[in-house]
Amino acid sequence: MTTAMNDNTKGMFGFLAGAAIGAALGILFAPASGRETRERIIRKARDTKDEFDETVDSAHEEWRKAKGKAEDTVNMTRDEVTDFIRFLFDEGKDLKDRLAKDVRNSADRTAHKAERAADHVRDSMS
């Protein structure tokens, strides 16, 4: 992405430099006094510099927006992954608790059945 930005910046700079040179040549060959010509060249140079500065500022702003969107996407993804991991962890704890409860209940039922069977055996022996 840096290479593309450098190529774009070079291309933009080349375009603006060409436009400035073209404007300066146009002014130089236009019929006017030397003083008027110099003033026009200075004014065009300032205008071109201002346009270039605005273009650079605009490109910078677009870059910040794109970078911000990318960071938001990364953060969203990280937050979503974190939430998912928390969900799985909580579900795992719930599952562990449910399994432990089921095992205890099964053990209690089995013990109760064993006691009843033992009582039944004792009663039948008496």
Buried (B, 14 or more C-beta within 10 A) or exposed (E): EEEEEEEEEEEBEEEBEEBBEEBBEEBEEEEEEEEEBEEBBEEBEEEBEEEBEEBBEEBEEEEEEEEEEEEEEEEEEEEEEEEEEEEEEEEEEEEEEEEEEEEEEEEEEEEEEEEEEEEEEEEEEE
